[in-house]
Amino acid sequence: MPKILINGKEIEFEKGMTVLQACELADVEIPRFCYHEKLSIAGNCRMCLVEMEKSPKPIASCAMPAAEGMNIKTNTPFVEKARKGVMEFLLANHPLDCPVCDQGGECDLQDQSLYYGVDKSRFVENKRDVKEKYMGPLIKTQMTRCIHCTRCIRFATEVAGVPEIGAIGRGENMEITTYLEKSMESELSANVIDLCPVGALTSKPYAFEARPWELKKTESIDVMDAVGSNIRVDTYNWEVKRILPRLNNEINEEWISDKTRYSCDGLLKQRLDVPYIKKENKLQKSSWDEAIALLVEKIQSFQPDEIAGHIGDMINMESAIGFKKLFNVFKSENLEFREKNFYVNSEEKINYIFNSSIAGIEESDLILLIGTNPRHEAAILNARIRKTFVNKKVPIFSIGDPGDLTYDYEIIGNRTDEIKKIINNEHEFTKKLLLAKKPIIIIGESALELKSGKYIFEKLKFFLIKNNLINENWNSLNILTQNASTVGLLDLKILNAETHNQFFINLKSKKFKLLYLLGSDNLDFKKDNEFVVYQGSHGDRGAELADIILPSATYTEQNGLYENLEGRLQECKKASYPIGESLEDWKIFNHIIKKLGYKDETSNFDQLRKEVLNNVSNFSNLNELPKIQEIKKNEIEADFISEEVGIRELDYYYTNSISRSSKTMSECRQIRQKTIKDGTNN
């Protein structure tokens, strides 16, 4: 490997690295504003200047390729003087807003000016004053603070794939803005707030809420989709004030979706804080004892096969296994978690996870989407697909029209006939697929909901096995689940493999007399004479149907394990406390079982977690991918039906009870609907 001398220390570096990256290998910190590891190099700010031997001028280390034999110095008076000069220019037009700026305490300019700033300015002219720009309901602008690093522009263009931010004017008159000052449309737009090194772009909903040093910080995971993005939950007086991304290069890198970041204002809105009982067709407040006594009375009045339970999209695995134990006490096996009846083969883990892994997308050389729109179903995963498309020019194909994705793709058909032809080697695409070394096929829930869902999955899986595209080193088969709880509940065998369609048949035929909804607000169900119990956190769709409401905690108010779409087990940690009289799910099950007079099997949370870990298939360690040891290679017969491959329309900002309660998500939704209707959002 080539070597470079940094402050007298010899360092080996990889070819293609810049001087700044080589300095980082030597544990030498270089100040910077425009440089970012995940973005292209711009070389705008000049704060990263270093001294190079035999060079009469300082060099920008972020833009200078490292070369064999270079002698770099980063701590000389020459370098310090150059950086102080750059800092003086940056501060010349920067307003003294620190006391009222939301970036205070987290500001790169603030930190670096302590080292390289001066106490008096030589600039006596009028400072630049820039009119504020409208960028939508999420991003607050104060463009007089902008230092023209262009991080936001590069993020929107390169990562988000929606080039909606740009610069107008030149030199001192340069301004950052969206086209005609319209709202940003990307599902990842608010990441520019984290990228902005100053207070030019800040969070509009979080404005003047708190200072960073006042906040309690809890490392957790996101449950708005199945990706399992790593997040940090910041609370003040046990109220969630904001959610920020946490670095995890295997999952979300350092990005999160806007829904993950901003739906948190819905955590306290429309909350259920006391039990309710429906009396005279009206929900009335009740005590826990009265509500549970009525529930037990109803349970005892029905036969076990008349009692059913449905588990919602954000339920953790401990709550799910506690619910299963509760239904064992009821002597009922009628449990379900799917909102729609899509086909799933739960016999082995590779049948329902994203086998190639999220990071593995970058290794692929061909991508086929079947009945899925990754941009709305998993915005972070979609960003990884775009990254692969940009860096490797990977060809992307789709069966079904996913709409406006953030990369170029080719639709090769919109019927199941195309899939059959590919499997039977009668389609021109088959040759491309078999020539690829590491192809990725992503099957969405919309495809598995079809009458041919079983055929699509089973025949495609066998085709991939037969052609060695599922092997020990690479698995091309990937299922894109939409809900945070899906993979974990499949691992816990909540779904009965033999009767996995029976729940929906019985629900439609009105066989169930009592329906227990555990955080379930999206089940397609019209109530007639059924007795409905809703255990959840928000006054949403499930609560509207309920005869009894048992208030429970949200995902930020209780500990719990989730498996993301890769089958990676992660922990969601408690950041605040349940409000009012609401309880954690497992405690509610404990009360019901005690009232029924049975031995308490859910009173110990640690015991529930232990059972979860014992039931998770192919489990290695927390935060690690599952270790698949053996793959069944048998072919399963399935009927083929020629039908259109449609893609389920997702109301992206309104997918669950928390986001539907969020004022911020409601504003985003209104803007998107206006854009669709009028073609403009401002």
C-alpha positions in Angstrom: 0.0 0.0 0.0 1.2 3.6 -0.7 2.5 5.6 2.3 2.1 9.3 3.3 3.8 11.3 6.0 1.4 13.2 8.3 3.0 15.4 11.0 6.1 13.2 10.9 4.1 9.9 11.2 4.1 7.5 8.3 0.6 6.2 7.3 -0.5 3.6 4.8 -3.6 4.6 2.8 -5.7 3.1 0.1 -5.4 4.3 -3.5 -8.1 6.9 -4.3 -8.2 8.4 -0.8 -7.9 12.2 -0.3 -5.4 13.8 2.0 -8.2 14.5 4.5 -9.2 10.8 4.7 -5.5 9.9 5.1 -5.3 12.4 8.0 -8.3 10.7 9.6 -6.4 7.4 9.5 -3.7 9.1 11.4 -6.2 10.2 14.0 -5.6 13.9 13.0 -8.8 15.9 13.1 -9.2 18.3 10.2 -11.9 21.1 10.5 -14.4 21.1 7.6 -17.8 22.5 6.6 -18.5 21.3 3.1 -16.9 17.9 3.2 -19.1 14.9 4.2 -18.3 11.2 4.0 -21.5 10.3 2.2 -21.5 13.1 -0.3 -19.4 14.1 -3.3 -16.5 16.4 -2.8 -17.2 20.1 -3.4 -14.1 21.9 -1.9 -16.2 25.0 -1.2 -15.4 26.1 2.4 -11.5 25.9 2.3 -11.6 25.2 6.1 -9.6 22.0 5.7 -6.4 23.7 4.5 -3.2 21.9 5.3 0.5 22.4 4.5 2.2 20.2 1.9 5.9 20.1 1.5 7.2 22.0 -1.6 3.8 23.7 -2.1 4.0 27.5 -1.8 0.3 27.6 -0.8 -1.9 25.6 1.6 -4.0 22.8 -0.1 -7.6 21.9 0.4 -7.2 18.4 2.0 -10.7 17.3 1.1 -10.2 17.7 -2.6 -6.5 16.8 -3.0 -5.8 13.1 -3.8 -3.3 11.5 -1.5 -0.1 10.4 -3.2 2.9 8.3 -2.4 5.7 10.3 -0.7 3.5 13.4 0.3 4.7 15.2 3.5 1.6 16.8 5.1 1.6 19.1 8.1 -1.6 20.1 9.9 -0.5 21.9 13.0 2.0 24.5 11.9 1.6 28.4 12.3 1.2 28.5 8.5 -1.8 26.2 8.6 -3.4 28.0 11.6 -3.0 31.4 9.9 -4.7 30.1 6.7 -7.6 28.6 8.6 -8.1 31.7 10.7 -8.2 33.7 7.5 -11.0 31.4 6.1 -12.9 31.6 9.4 -12.7 35.4 9.3 -14.3 35.5 5.8 -17.1 33.0 7.0 -17.8 35.2 10.0 -17.8 38.4 8.1 -21.4 38.0 7.0 -22.6 35.6 9.6 -25.1 37.1 12.0 -24.6 36.9 15.8 -27.7 34.8 16.3 -26.3 32.1 18.6 -28.6 33.0 21.6 -31.7 32.5 19.4 -30.5 29.9 16.9 -31.7 26.3 17.3 -28.4 25.0 16.1 -26.7 26.5 19.2 -24.8 23.8 21.1 -24.6 21.6 17.9 -23.2 24.1 15.5 -19.9 23.3 13.6 -19.3 27.0 13.0 -19.7 27.7 16.7 -17.3 25.0 17.7 -14.6 25.7 15.1 -14.7 29.5 15.6 -13.6 28.8 19.2 -10.3 27.5 17.8 -9.9 29.6 14.7 -12.0 32.7 15.3 -10.9 36.1 16.5 -12.6 38.3 19.1 -12.8 41.4 16.8 -13.9 41.7 13.2 -12.2 43.9 10.7 -15.3 43.9 8.5 -17.1 47.2 9.0 -19.4 47.2 6.0 -23.1 46.1 6.1 -23.6 42.4 6.5 -25.4 40.4 3.8 -29.1 40.0 4.4 -31.0 37.2 2.7 -34.7 36.8 2.5 -36.0 33.6 4.1 -37.0 30.7 1.7 -40.1 28.5 2.0 -39.1 24.8 1.9 -42.2 23.2 3.3 -43.6 22.4 6.8 -40.5 20.6 8.0 -37.6 22.9 7.3 -37.2 26.3 8.8 -34.8 28.6 6.9 -32.6 31.5 8.1 -30.5 31.9 5.0 -28.5 34.9 6.3 -26.7 32.2 8.3 -25.8 30.1 5.2 -22.1 29.6 4.5 -22.6 28.1 1.0 -21.2 24.7 1.8 -23.8 23.1 -0.6 -24.3 20.0 1.5 -28.0 20.3 1.2 -27.9 20.6 -2.6 -25.6 17.5 -2.9 -27.8 15.5 -0.6 -31.0 16.2 -2.5 -29.4 15.5 -5.8 -27.2 12.5 -4.9 -28.8 10.7 -2.0 -32.5 11.6 -2.1 -32.6 11.6 -5.8 -35.0 14.5 -6.0 -32.9 17.5 -7.1 -35.2 20.2 -5.7 -32.6 22.4 -4.0 -30.1 24.6 -5.9 -28.2 27.8 -5.9 -28.9 31.1 -7.7 -26.6 34.1 -8.0 -22.8 34.1 -7.7 -20.2 35.0 -5.0 -21.6 36.9 -2.1 -25.0 37.1 -3.9 -25.4 33.3 -4.0 -28.6 32.0 -2.4 -29.8 28.4 -1.7 -33.4 27.8 -2.5 -35.9 25.3 -3.9 -37.4 25.8 -7.4 -39.9 28.7 -7.1 -39.7 28.2 -3.3 -41.9 25.2 -3.3 -42.1 22.6 -0.6 -39.5 19.7 -0.7 -41.1 16.5 -1.9 -38.6 13.9 -1.0 -39.4 11.4 1.8 -35.8 12.1 3.1 -35.8 15.9 2.8 -35.3 16.7 6.5 -31.8 15.0 6.5 -30.5 18.4 5.2 -31.1 19.7 8.7 -28.6 17.3 10.2 -26.2 18.0 7.3 -26.3 21.8 7.6 -23.2 22.8 9.6 -24.8 26.1 10.7 -28.3 27.3 11.6 -29.5 28.1 8.1 -31.7 25.0 7.9 -33.3 23.9 11.2 -36.3 21.8 12.2 -39.5 23.9 11.9 -41.7 21.7 14.3 -38.8 21.7 16.9 -38.2 25.4 16.7 -37.4 26.9 20.2 -38.5 23.7 21.9 -35.3 22.9 23.9 -31.5 23.2 24.0 -29.5 20.0 23.2 -27.9 19.9 26.6 -31.3 19.9 28.3 -32.4 16.7 26.5 -32.2 13.1 27.7 -30.9 11.0 24.9 -32.0 7.4 24.3 -30.7 5.1 21.6 -33.5 3.2 20.0 -35.0 2.0 16.7 -37.7 3.2 14.4 -41.0 1.3 13.9 -42.6 3.4 11.2 -41.6 0.8 8.6 -39.8 -2.5 8.5 -36.3 -1.2 7.8 -35.5 -0.7 11.6 -33.6 2.5 11.2 -31.4 3.3 14.2 -32.5 6.5 15.9 -31.9 8.6 19.0 -35.0 9.7 20.9 -34.5 13.1 22.7 -36.8 13.8 25.6 -37.4 16.7 27.9 -39.4 16.1 31.1 -40.3 12.7 29.6 -41.9 14.2 26.6 -40.4 13.3 23.2 -39.1 16.5 21.6 -37.3 15.1 18.6 -36.0 12.0 16.9 -32.6 12.0 15.1 -30.7 9.4 13.1 -28.0 7.1 14.6 -25.1 6.0 12.4 -25.5 2.4 11.2 -23.9 1.7 7.9 -25.5 -1.7 7.6 -29.1 -0.3 7.8 -29.8 3.4 7.5 -26.3 4.8 7.2 -26.9 8.2 8.8 -30.3 9.0 7.3 -33.9 8.6 8.4 -37.2 9.2 6.7 -39.3 12.3 7.4 -42.0 10.2 8.9 -39.6 8.6 11.3 -38.3 12.1 12.3 -41.5 14.0 12.6 -44.3 11.7 13.5 -43.2 12.0 17.1 -45.5 15.0 17.7 -48.3 12.5 17.3 -47.2 10.5 20.3 -49.2 12.6 22.7 -52.0 13.7 20.4 -55.4 11.8 20.5 -54.0 9.6 23.3 -56.0 7.0 25.2 -55.1 7.6 28.9 -57.9 5.8 30.8 -60.0 2.7 30.1 -63.3 3.1 28.3 -66.5 1.0 28.2 -69.3 1.5 25.7 -72.6 2.2 27.4 -75.7 3.1 25.6 -73.7 3.3 22.4 -71.3 5.8 23.8 -67.8 5.3 25.2 -67.5 6.3 28.8 -64.5 6.4 31.1 -64.0 3.5 33.4 -61.6 2.0 35.9 -59.2 -0.8 35.1 -61.0 -3.2 37.3 -64.4 -2.6 35.7 -63.0 -2.8 32.2 -61.2 -6.1 32.8 -64.1 -7.6 34.7 -66.4 -6.9 31.7 -63.8 -8.3 29.3 -63.5 -11.5 31.4 -67.2 -11.9 31.5 -67.4 -11.6 27.7 -64.5 -14.1 27.2 -66.3 -16.7 29.4 -69.6 -16.2 27.5 -68.1 -17.2 24.1 -66.6 -20.5 22.8 -62.9 -20.4 22.1 -63.3 -20.7 18.3 -65.5 -17.5 18.5 -62.7 -15.5 20.0 -60.0 -13.9 17.7 -57.1 -11.5 18.0 -55.3 -9.3 15.6 -51.9 -7.8 16.3 -51.0 -4.4 14.9 -48.1 -3.1 12.9 -46.0 -1.6 15.7 -46.2 -4.3 18.4 -43.0 -5.6 19.9 -42.1 -9.3 20.2 -42.5 -9.5 24.0 -46.0 -8.0 23.7 -46.8 -10.5 20.9 -45.7 -13.5 22.8 -47.6 -12.3 25.9 -50.7 -11.9 23.7 -50.2 -15.5 22.4 -50.0 -16.7 26.0 -53.2 -14.8 26.8 -55.0 -16.6 23.9 -53.6 -19.9 25.2 -55.6 -19.1 28.4 -58.6 -18.3 26.2 -58.0 -21.7 24.5 -58.1 -19.9 21.1 -55.7 -20.2 18.2 -57.4 -17.5 16.1 -54.5 -15.1 15.9 -53.4 -12.9 12.9 -51.2 -9.9 12.2 -51.5 -9.4 8.5 -53.7 -6.5 7.5 -54.4 -8.1 4.1 -54.3 -11.7 3.2 -50.9 -11.9 1.4 -49.2 -15.3 0.9 -46.4 -16.2 3.2 -44.6 -19.5 3.7 -43.4 -19.4 7.3 -41.6 -22.8 7.3 -38.2 -21.3 7.0 -36.8 -17.9 7.6 -35.5 -17.1 4.1 -39.2 -17.1 2.9 -40.1 -13.9 4.6 -36.9 -11.7 5.0 -34.7 -9.5 2.8 -32.0 -12.1 2.3 -29.5 -10.0 0.3 -29.4 -7.5 3.3 -29.8 -3.8 2.9 -26.1 -3.2 2.7 -25.9 -6.1 0.2 -27.8 -4.1 -2.3 -24.6 -2.3 -3.1 -23.0 -5.6 -4.2 -25.8 -6.3 -6.7 -25.5 -6.0 -10.5 -29.2 -6.3 -11.4 -32.4 -5.4 -9.6 -35.9 -6.6 -10.3 -38.9 -5.1 -8.4 -42.1 -7.2 -8.4 -45.3 -5.4 -7.1 -43.5 -2.9 -4.9 -42.8 0.8 -4.6 -39.7 1.0 -2.4 -39.9 4.8 -2.2 -43.0 4.7 -0.2 -42.8 1.3 1.4 -39.2 1.7 2.7 -37.7 5.1 1.9 -34.3 4.3 3.4 -34.0 1.0 1.5 -35.0 3.0 -1.7 -32.1 5.4 -1.0 -29.7 2.4 -0.9 -31.0 1.2 -4.3 -30.4 4.7 -5.7 -26.9 4.8 -4.3 -26.2 1.5 -6.1 -27.8 2.8 -9.3 -25.7 6.0 -9.2 -22.4 4.4 -8.2 -22.5 1.2 -10.4 -25.1 2.0 -13.1 -27.0 -1.1 -12.1 -29.9 -1.9 -14.4 -33.3 -1.8 -12.6 -36.4 -3.5 -13.9 -40.0 -3.7 -12.6 -43.1 -5.9 -13.0 -45.9 -3.5 -12.2 -45.7 0.3 -12.4 -44.2 1.6 -9.1 -44.6 5.3 -10.2 -42.1 8.1 -9.6 -39.0 6.4 -8.2 -35.7 8.2 -7.6 -33.8 6.3 -10.3 -34.3 5.1 -13.8 -36.0 1.7 -14.3 -37.6 -0.3 -17.1 -41.1 -1.8 -16.8 -41.0 -5.3 -18.4 -44.7 -6.0 -17.9 -47.5 -5.5 -15.5 -49.1 -9.0 -15.5 -48.3 -12.3 -13.7 -47.7 -13.8 -17.2 -44.4 -12.0 -17.3 -43.2 -13.8 -14.2 -44.3 -17.2 -15.6 -42.4 -16.5 -18.8 -39.3 -15.6 -16.8 -39.5 -18.8 -14.7 -40.1 -21.0 -17.9 -37.2 -19.3 -19.7 -39.5 -17.8 -22.3 -38.7 -14.2 -21.6 -35.8 -12.1 -22.9 -35.2 -10.9 -19.3 -34.3 -14.4 -18.1 -31.0 -14.3 -20.0 -30.1 -11.0 -18.3 -31.1 -12.5 -14.9 -28.9 -15.6 -15.4 -26.0 -13.6 -16.6 -25.9 -11.5 -13.5 -23.5 -12.6 -10.7 -25.5 -11.1 -7.8 -29.0 -10.2 -8.9 -31.6 -9.0 -6.4 -35.3 -9.7 -6.8 -37.5 -7.7 -4.4 -41.1 -9.0 -4.0 -43.6 -6.6 -2.4 -46.7 -7.5 -0.4 -48.9 -6.3 -3.2 -47.6 -9.1 -5.4 -48.2 -11.7 -2.6 -51.8 -10.5 -2.2 -52.7 -11.6 -5.7 -54.4 -14.9 -6.3 -51.2 -16.0 -7.9 -49.2 -14.9 -4.8 -48.2 -18.5 -3.9 -47.2 -19.2 -7.5 -45.1 -16.0 -7.7 -43.2 -16.8 -4.5 -42.8 -20.6 -4.7 -42.0 -20.9 -8.4 -39.6 -18.0 -8.4 -37.9 -19.3 -5.3 -37.4 -22.8 -6.9 -36.2 -21.1 -10.2 -33.5 -19.2 -8.2 -32.4 -22.3 -6.3 -32.3 -24.3 -9.6 -30.0 -21.7 -11.2 -27.8 -21.3 -8.1 -29.0 -17.8 -7.3 -29.8 -18.9 -3.8 -26.7 -20.4 -2.3 -24.5 -20.1 0.8 -22.8 -16.9 -0.4 -25.7 -15.1 -2.0 -29.5 -15.1 -1.9 -31.3 -13.2 -4.6 -34.8 -13.7 -3.0 -36.0 -10.7 -1.0 -39.4 -10.0 0.6 -40.1 -6.3 1.3 -42.5 -6.3 4.2 -44.1 -3.1 5.2 -44.7 -3.3 9.0 -42.1 -3.3 11.8 -43.7 -6.2 13.5 -44.1 -8.6 10.6 -40.8 -10.6 10.5 -40.7 -10.9 14.3 -44.3 -12.3 14.5 -43.6 -14.8 11.8 -40.6 -16.0 13.8 -42.8 -16.4 16.9 -45.1 -18.6 14.8 -48.1 -16.3 15.5 -49.4 -17.4 12.1 -50.6 -20.9 12.0 -49.0 -22.4 8.8 -51.9 -24.9 8.2 -54.8 -22.4 8.6 -53.1 -19.1 7.7 -56.1 -18.0 5.5 -58.8 -19.1 7.8 -58.8 -15.9 9.9 -59.8 -13.7 7.0 -62.4 -16.3 5.9 -64.0 -16.4 9.4 -63.7 -12.6 9.8 -65.6 -12.1 6.6 -68.3 -14.7 7.4 -68.8 -13.2 10.8 -67.9 -16.3 12.7 -66.0 -14.4 15.4 -68.1 -13.1 18.2 -65.3 -11.3 20.1 -62.4 -9.6 18.3 -59.4 -8.4 20.4 -57.4 -5.8 18.6 -53.8 -5.4 20.0 -52.6 -2.0 18.6 -54.4 -2.9 15.3 -55.8 0.1 13.4 -55.4 -0.9 9.8 -57.4 -4.2 9.6 -60.1 -4.1 6.9 -63.1 -4.9 9.1 -66.7 -3.7 9.2 -68.3 -4.2 12.6 -71.8 -5.8 12.9 -72.6 -7.5 16.2 -69.1 -8.4 17.2 -67.8 -7.4 20.6 -64.6 -5.5 20.0 -61.8 -5.0 22.5 -59.1 -2.5 21.6 -55.8 -2.3 23.4 -53.8 0.5 22.0 -52.4 4.0 22.5 -54.4 6.3 20.2 -58.0 7.1 19.5 -57.7 5.9 16.0 -59.7 3.4 13.8 -59.5 0.5 16.2 -60.8 2.6 19.1 -63.8 3.7 16.9 -64.9 0.1 16.7 -64.3 -0.8 20.4 -66.7 -1.8 23.1 -63.9 -1.8 25.6 -60.7 0.3 25.3 -57.6 -0.7 27.3 -55.0 2.2 27.0 -51.4 1.0 26.4 -48.0 2.5 25.9 -46.4 3.6 22.6 -43.1 2.3 21.2 -41.1 5.1 23.0 -42.8 4.2 26.4 -41.8 0.6 26.7 -38.8 -1.7 26.0 -39.2 -4.3 23.2 -37.5 -6.3 20.5 -38.2 -6.0 16.8 -36.9 -7.9 13.8 -36.3 -5.7 10.8 -37.0 -6.9 7.2 -33.5 -8.5 7.1 -34.4 -10.6 10.2 -32.0 -8.5 12.3 -33.1 -8.5 15.9 -32.9 -5.0 17.5 -34.0 -3.4 20.8 -36.4 -0.5 21.0 -35.7 1.2 24.3 -37.9 3.1 26.7 -37.4 6.8 26.4 -40.5 8.1 28.3 -43.3 6.8 30.5 -46.9 5.8 29.6 -49.3 8.7 30.1 -52.3 8.8 32.5 -53.5 5.3 33.5 -52.1 3.6 30.4 -49.9 0.5 30.9 -47.3 -1.5 29.0 -48.9 -4.3 27.0 -47.5 -7.2 29.1 -48.9 -5.7 32.3 -52.4 -5.6 30.8 -52.2 -9.3 29.9 -51.0 -10.0 33.4 -54.2 -8.3 34.9 -56.5 -10.2 32.6 -54.9 -13.6 33.3 -55.1 -13.0 37.0 -58.8 -12.0 36.8 -59.5 -15.2 34.9 -58.0 -17.1 37.8 -55.1 -18.7 36.0 -51.4 -18.8 36.9 -49.7 -15.6 35.9 -47.4 -16.4 32.9 -46.7 -12.8 31.8 -45.8 -11.0 35.1 -42.1 -11.0 34.3 -40.9 -9.0 31.4 -37.4 -10.7 31.5 -39.1 -14.1 31.1 -41.0 -12.9 28.1 -37.8 -11.6 26.5 -36.1 -14.9 27.2 -38.9 -16.8 25.5 -38.6 -14.4 22.5 -34.9 -15.1 22.2 -35.5 -18.9 22.4 -38.1 -18.7 19.6 -36.2 -16.5 17.1 -35.0 -18.8 14.4 -31.3 -18.5 13.2 -30.6 -16.0 16.0 -27.0 -15.1 16.5 -26.7 -11.8 18.5 -28.6 -8.6 18.8 -28.1 -6.2 15.9 -26.6 -9.0 13.7 -28.0 -10.7 10.6 -29.5 -14.2 11.1 -27.2 -17.1 10.2 -29.1 -19.3 7.7 -27.6 -22.7 7.8 -29.8 -24.9 5.6 -32.1 -24.1 2.7 -35.0 -26.4 1.7 -34.8 -27.1 -2.0 -38.2 -28.8 -2.6 -40.6 -27.4 -5.2 -44.1 -26.5 -3.9 -47.0 -26.7 -6.4 -49.2 -23.7 -6.9 -51.9 -22.6 -9.3 -51.2 -19.9 -11.8 -53.8 -17.2 -12.6 -53.2 -14.5 -15.2 -53.8 -11.2 -13.5 -52.5 -7.6 -13.3 -49.7 -6.9 -10.9 -50.9 -3.8 -9.2 -49.1 -1.9 -6.4 -50.9 -1.0 -3.2 -51.4 2.7 -2.9 -49.9 3.8 0.4 -51.0 7.1 2.1 -47.3 7.6 3.0 -47.8 10.1 5.8 -50.8 8.3 7.3 -49.7 4.7 7.6 -50.3 4.2 11.4 -52.1 5.6 14.4 -49.1 7.7 15.5 -48.5 9.4 12.1 -52.3 9.9 11.6 -52.3 11.8 15.0 -49.3 14.0 14.0 -50.0 17.6 13.0 -46.8 17.7 11.0 -47.6 14.6 9.0 -51.0 16.0 8.3 -49.5 19.2 6.8 -47.1 17.1 4.7 -50.0 15.0 3.5 -52.1 18.1 2.5 -49.2 19.5 0.5 -48.7 16.2 -1.3 -52.4 15.9 -2.1 -52.3 19.5 -3.4 -49.3 18.7 -5.6 -51.1 15.7 -7.1 -54.2 17.7 -7.7 -52.8 21.0 -8.9 -49.2 20.3 -9.8 -48.0 22.8 -7.3 -47.7 22.9 -3.5 -47.1 26.6 -2.8 
